[in-house]
Amino acid sequence: MVKLLIAPVIFIFCLLLPHLVFAEFETFTNEAGQSLEAELLELDKAGQVVTLRMRAGNKIEARLDAFSIDDRKRIRKWWKGVQADKLLLQPDSRIEISAKMNRKSRDNARYDWYYRVDDKTKSFFPEVLIRNDELLTFKGNTIRVVIVAEDLEYKHQKLIVSASTMKSDFLDRGDTILESDAFRLRVYEYDSDYSNYDYAYGYEYEGYIVVIKNSKGEITHTRASKTKYLSNMKMIMNCKAGEIYDEDLNHKLNARPNSYFVQ
């Protein structure tokens, strides 16, 4: 019989363990000097009634004015922090991130019997859409947007063409549209039908990075067109437009962009 009872006892203990470990029991005192140990659970909307959990596991309600003056201040401060945390963006908050570049192109192409020259200038007006699917408004968020281009002559080099930091609240069940810094890229391509002397100069758009921090400065959400872009978060947060990095965006190179990039 003793052996049969062991499993149920262990099962019940496992159910209670998270509460026993994480519950924060504090000592509270009333105006008469009487004390009790309990865990704070909630302060009602009127700020008058406190719900507590006793060590035995039962819940009780008590009027706030029954506590000592110091305990009332402590309870109000605790509840203010609880409410603030509800408005703090968390990694599991349902946030969707998308981006579009809004390109406009001007093409100056030339043709001959033997070759073709294509001289394109593209203007980009980046927009980031952040959709909040939660029923909560998250305030004081920081959004970092970085746009990357590929050097057509030196394929291992990546150019930062736009790097913007913005602040925004995310309204409940709402969309936030943010405009990043605009830029222009030029591509010059020569294609011969009778020789192998084909070449290309300039920069092509390659991808984007979006990083969101909550009001405490904690990174909660990221989105990038290529996963490898997220390997160096320090670079993402500090890079500037016009800087050139290696193909994985891990190391800044001692190089400058050519005239085919215009801010």
Secondary structure, 3 states (H helix, E strand, C coil): CHHHHHHHHHHHHHHHHHHHHHCCEEEEEECCCCEEEEEEEEECCCCCEEEEEECCCCEEEEEHHHECHHHHHHHHHHHHHHHHHHCCCCCCCCEEEEEECCEEEEEEEEECCCEEEEEEEEEECCEEEEEECCCCCEEEEEEEEEEEEEECCCCCCEEEEEEEEEEEEECCCCEEEEECCCEEEEEEEEEECCCCCCEEEEEEEEEEEEEEECCCCCEEEEEECCHHHHHCHHHHHHCCCCCEECCCCCCECCCCCCCCEEC
